[in-house]
Amino acid sequence: MSIKDQLKVLIVDDHRTSRMLIRDALEQLGIKQIVFACDGEEALKAMMTTPCHIIISDFNMPKLDGIQLLQAIRSYKKTQKTPFIILTSKGDRDLVMRAAQLGVNNFLAKPITVPVLKKTIEAVVGRLQ
């Protein structure tokens, strides 16, 4: 069984269209176990009940934004080592700096393409084959 068959990914984004685009890209990579959250608060609850292997989170969200979610994930022993990829825009220099200080594992610039998503995930968890 390959890593992509076992990998459970949590997509956190308050825009349904963005969640579906990321889901479609993950499915093209052969990843089938995908969980969704509409905001950081919902994502944190999901991670406490059914931990995922990797989190892909938007930055701008209601309740807990991407940075606040990253801080919360890193503060719990159960989730502190969970790979975390934050979605950015090209001009998010301050966000990138803050996320790096908090231990983000990688960044993914919008718009997302399948090859870039694959490369970003593989940089965090290893080859998907």
Salt bridges, closest charged atoms under 4 A:
ASP13 OD1 - HIS15 ND1 3.64
ASP14 OD1 - HIS15 ND1 3.43
ASP24 OD1 - ARG23 NH2 2.71
ASP39 OD2 - LYS63 NZ 3.97
ASP58 OD1 - LYS110 NZ 2.95
GLU122 OE2 - LYS118 NZ 3.73
